[in-house]
Structures are given as structure tokens and as C-alpha cells.
Amino acid sequence: MSGGELVARLAAALGPKGCLVGDNVTGRYAADWSGMEYRPSVVARPENTAQVATVLELCNEVGQCVVVQGGMTGLVGGAVPQPGEIALSLERLNRIEEIDRLGATMTVEAGAPLESVQEAAAAAELFFPVDIGARGSCQLGGNLAMNAGGNRVLRYGMTRENVLGIEVVLADGTVVSAMNRMLKNNTGYDLKHLFIGSEGTLGVVTRTVLRLHRKPRSRVTALCAFDSFAQVTGLLQALGERLAGELSSFEVMWQDYYRFVVERVPGNVAPLEGVHPLYCLVELLGGDQTRDQEALEALLGEMLERGELADAVLAQSLADASKFWRLRDSSAEAAGVAGSFVAFDVSIPLARMEEFVSRTTAALIAIWGDGICLFYGHMGDCNLHLITTRDPTRPDMKGRICEAVYEDVARMGGSVSAEHGIGIEKRPFLGKSRSAEEIALMRTLKAALDPKGILNPGRIFSVARTQ
Ligand SMILES: Cc1cc2nc3c(=O)[nH]c(=O)nc-3n(C[C@H](O)[C@H](O)[C@H](O)COP(=O)(O)OP(=O)(O)OC[C@H]3O[C@@H](n4cnc5c(N)ncnc54)[C@H](O)[C@@H]3O)c2cc1C
């Protein structure tokens, strides 16, 4: 089958809305948030699982490479087409099929935006806890493919922990339906985990059964300031002991980040006076607003009295809480204001986090003395983000910065990607966090499920292709 014949067969199978070519392929299918960009010549837009299967069966037959696209909010270039690839967009599979209030599950198609899933759960007095800044655009299929993390991992886990069932289409068009709805099901391999976090390299997610939770009745938010890193870990431990089960966010911001977003990002205000080495946003989700607020207030008060905290303020309203969260969520705007930058999303064991920050800062200053290093992150999950500026006139600088940061990550036993994935952007650094044996096993799985290597080739690791 020639390329022209393939497109004709795709168009016949998918109908006029289902297959875009030429000028009908808009910029939406060309770029994600990684900064990479390439416009594909063909976009397949199936509207159900059977059509996804047809697209893959036809492409597999002729060895045509396919890139899977969700909401295009990824940060590592996984959904950005490479030359010669056809894009397969899940945007038309966006139905919420069913909410089971008793069993606390939701059955949903992969192209549904995360925010609409959260809203549908809330309307049924239930709660879907996965939450990320891109909630309005990212899709459930993308969240599963990337095993997205976000702001509430500490309490509810990553996407993986909130999925009960999955339906995927394999590279050759085989539909595998594992739409389990129960928490317990130990009948052999738990296949969903093979696909969650596989970045679209092993199969295309078409539907999923989500695990919902009872809707929290209270939300208590505080911003704390510290004189030392030991004080930060002290509060994390105390919260775990005294308010176990309710702590949902523990977001740390180093002074340089905090001051940068307060002083340079329009619309932000400093809720605390003075300047401190570290700040932390704490959030509890619980069952009783008055009781939970009093419990956190009491704990923070005692710690302030004992000199275990430098300062703290409790949100008195939703508007206060939004102001606190805005500081933490200003990272994308901060990167924009900083100019040419490199962003990192790493995991570092808590015991070595302070050492990592000081070592890495020193290494980056040695590369470029005038650079800015902004550290912040979901510290309760060991997840650290770093935004550092680079000199745009020196093209070698990004590579040197990445080498320096990932060298330190490897030395500390950390991970080069905490939650954003590997995609294409971080592929050269996978070996800093995974052993040769682990990568070989990943390749074995890829070869077994996609022997021709047509599905998202080159994401996570390079693949040898056979026709
Ligand atoms: C402002 C902002 C904030 C963010 N915050 C966070 C955060 O806190 N935590 C976090 O983890 N991430 C975060 N991200 C990254 C991104 O939003 C997530 O990775 C998200 O899960 C991607 O979903 P998507 O639908 O946009 O996927 P896309 O970007 O379209 O695709 C991402 C990858 O998944 C594959 N894929 C997409 N859909 C499917 C499918 N149905 N089946 C198989 N493979 C598929 C693609 O091929 C690609 O490899 C953020 C991004 C932005 C822009």
C-alpha cells in the first residue's frame, strides 16, 4: 500500500471529520509545551475504540509510524510529531460514560479533559484527586500515559493509584479491554500498570475506569516560613504524626524562587513579612472545617513557640488560599520572566535534598556566574523543580547545565524525571536513573508489544525498526 493509498483508506474509515490533511492540519497538532514543533502531514481523529483499532491496523500493515496525541500539554516532547509520522489524536473520544456513586468509580474515554472529569465527579458529590496546572487542556489518556503527579500525590498518589481499569489498542490494532472496577483483583498480571506511564510506546489508551474518593468537606491552607531545611522536614514529620491522613500538599519554595515570584510576577503579594531561607505551602483536606483549622493552628502555634518555625499564616478564606497557591503556581510565568531558561523536574531522597540544592547551585554558578537558580517543588513526594537561566548566545550551555544537574541527581540516587516523563527531551539522560538491565527489559517489552516499532518511536529510548 502506498502512502496515498493509506491516507485514502484512513479517510474512508474515519469520515471527513476523522482525517485531516494539508492546510486542515492546524498548529494544535504540531507542538506541546516542550518548545519542540513539527507539523504532521496527516492527523487521524477517530471517534471510538474501533476506529482507533482500524488506524493502527492499517498503519502497522505498512510500517507507518504514529505519534499519539492527547491535550498537547506534555513538557518533554513525546506528542510532538517527528518527520514522517502520522498523528493520532484522541480529542474526539471525550465522553464521560458512567459514574457509579456507590462503587465510587467513573468510566471515561481517554480524550476527556481532566477538568471535566474533576467537575463531573464533584457534581456527583465525589472527588477525583489528580490535579495539575494543565487541568483545562490535558486529557485523561495523556495523564495515564505520563502517570501524571501534581499537587495531591502525598495523600492520593499519582495517576497510577487512581486507575482501576483500562482499555488499550496495541500497535497491530488488537483491542485489550481490562476495564476492572474493583480495588482488589489479583487474577494474574495487573496489565494496566504496563501501560500507565509508558508514554504511549506500548499501546493507545482509549477508555479507563477511574477510582473516585469521597468529597473532602474541609480545606485548610497555610503558608510557613523557616530558618533552616531541618525545620522544614521537622514540620513534615509533625504533620504526618499529628494530622496523618489529612495532609494533601507540602510544597516547598526556596527563598530565591519565593522572592522572584513575589517581586517579578505581576499580581502576587507576599503574605508574610521579612525574608526567610525557605517557605512552604501546607494543605489539609479533611472532614470538618473548624476542627481541621483548629488542629493545624494549634500545631503551628506550638512549633512557633518552640522556635521550630520562623513564621506562619493560615488562610482565612478561599481567596487567601488562592493567593498562597498562586505563589506556588507562578513557576511557568517565572520562567517566562526569567528569559532563556532550562527547567528540571527531578526526585531526590529527602535526606539528601539540602545537599543537592547547594551542590547544584554551586555547579551552575561555576558554569554561568550570573545565572538564576529557582528551586521549588512537591517536597513531600521528594519532587524538586528547578528553573535556571542560560546565556542564549552560548548554544553549548543547555547541554552543560543538564549534564551538571543530572550528574548530581545520579550521585544522590535520585530520578531525572519525577513526574514529567522522558519523552524525547530527556532520552539522553535515562541511563542516569535506570540500569542497563532495566532499559533492556523495557526494550524487550516494547519489541513484544510493538514488533515493528510504529508506536511513538524514539520516545523514552530509541528503537530499531523492522518493516
Ligand atoms: C502548566 C502545566 C502544568 C503541569 N503540571 C504538571 C504536574 O504538576 N504534574 C505532572 O505530572 N505533569 C504536569 N504537566 C505536564 C502535562 O500536563 C502532563 O504530562 C499531562 O499528563 C499530559 O497530558 P496530555 O493529554 O496533554 O498529553 P500529551 O501532551 O498530548 O501527550 C503526552 C504523552 O502521552 C502520550 N499520550 C497522550 N494521550 C495518549 C493516549 N490516549 N494513549 C497513549 N498515549 C497517549 C503522548 O504520545 C505523549 O507521549 C504540566 C504541564 C503544564 C503545561
The ligand as a Gaussian input file, in Angstrom:
#p B3LYP/6-31G(d) Opt

LIG

0 1
 C        1.031000      24.358000      33.089000
 C        1.399000      22.891000      33.176000
 C        1.463000      22.275000      34.423000
 C        1.800000      20.921000      34.507000
 N        1.865000      20.351000      35.740000
 C        2.158000      19.048000      35.842000
 C        2.214000      18.428000      37.132000
 O        2.048000      19.066000      38.159000
 N        2.481000      17.100000      37.177000
 C        2.681000      16.354000      36.048000
 O        2.899000      15.147000      36.160000
 N        2.656000      16.922000      34.815000
 C        2.404000      18.235000      34.689000
 N        2.376000      18.816000      33.453000
 C        2.689000      18.021000      32.258000
 C        1.453000      17.513000      31.457000
 O        0.345000      18.307000      31.694000
 C        1.129000      16.091000      31.824000
 O        2.177000      15.262000      31.408000
 C       -0.190000      15.560000      31.224000
 O       -0.456000      14.333000      31.858000
 C       -0.138000      15.356000      29.714000
 O       -1.450000      15.131000      29.216000
 P       -1.833000      15.491000      27.708000
 O       -3.192000      14.962000      27.450000
 O       -1.626000      16.928000      27.448000
 O       -0.768000      14.622000      26.905000
 P        0.083000      14.996000      25.608000
 O        0.995000      16.129000      25.890000
 O       -0.799000      15.119000      24.433000
 O        0.942000      13.647000      25.471000
 C        1.875000      13.290000      26.456000
 C        2.391000      11.869000      26.142000
 O        1.342000      10.927000      26.332000
 C        1.074000      10.218000      25.097000
 N       -0.378000      10.082000      25.035000
 C       -1.324000      11.061000      25.062000
 N       -2.553000      10.523000      25.038000
 C       -2.391000       9.180000      24.995000
 C       -3.283000       8.053000      24.939000
 N       -4.613000       8.222000      24.948000
 N       -2.752000       6.811000      24.894000
 C       -1.418000       6.607000      24.899000
 N       -0.523000       7.624000      24.929000
 C       -1.005000       8.884000      24.979000
 C        1.672000      11.094000      24.009000
 O        2.067000      10.311000      22.898000
 C        2.870000      11.702000      24.718000
 O        3.950000      10.803000      24.712000
 C        2.080000      20.178000      33.332000
 C        2.032000      20.807000      32.089000
 C        1.700000      22.148000      32.002000
 C        1.646000      22.786000      30.644000

